[in-house]
C-alpha cells in the first residue's frame, strides 16, 4: 500500500481524520472533502494496515471513517485501541459509511461502540455534521434536545424587501443554519421558504440569532452562514419538519 500522506493545508487544531477502505474514486473524493473542511487526512486499505503505518507522519487522528463492509465486529474494539495507542490520540471515534446494514448487523456494531454513520448517499453538509459530532465531547453528544439533521437543499430567505439564496446546512423544528457568504445581521427578522412538493411553498417566520462570516480560523466547524430561530410553527408544519429530520437521522446513526 502507499504510505499515508498528510494534507498540506491548514491543520485543524481539533484533530485529524483517517479513512479506511479500498483505494478508488470514492475514497479519493471522501479524502478530498475532508481536506476541504479543512482537516489533515490519511488513508489506508484496512485498519490493520493503518495500525502498521500510523505514527510515521506524526498525525493523531480523532475520527476514523470506515467502509462498513470492512468492519470485523469481533476485532473492531481492539483495532481502534491499537490505533489510539500507536498514534497517541486521546480518542478515536468511528464513522461507518456504505450501504445500510441489516438490523442484526447494526445491533452488533453498536455493541462494540460504533454509533455514527453515513449510510447511503450523503453530501458535504452531512459529512461536516458527522465529523463535528464525532469531535464533540461525549457528554455533549449524549444531550438530546430537539433533534436536528443536515440538509442539502437550496431555498430563499427574505428580510425587509431583500432576498437571498441560501443552502440549508442543518434543520430542526425550532430553527436551522443556512449557508451564505454574506449573512444578515443578528436580530434581523426573516421569512424563509421551506421546499415543498405543493404548488404553494411553506413560509416560516424567524429571526437571526447567530452568524459566522469571519475569514479567520476561529470556527472552521461551520461554513459561513446564519442561524435562524423559528417563530412558533403551527403543529402540522412542526410535524412535517420532525418527520424529515427523523428520516435523515436514520442514515446517520448505526
Secondary structure, DSSP 8 states (H G I E B T S, - for coil): -------SS---TT-EEEEES-SSHHHHHHHHHHHTSS--EEEESSHHHHHHHTTSS---EEEEEEEGGG--TTTHHHHHHHHHHHHT-S--EEEEEES---HHHHHHHHHTT--EEEESS--HHHHHHHHHHHHS-HHHHH---S--EE---EEEEEETTEEEEEEEEEEETTEEEEE-SS---TT-EEEEEE--SSSS-EEEEEEEEEEE--SSSTTTTS-SEEEEEE----HHHHHHHHHHHHHHHTTTB-
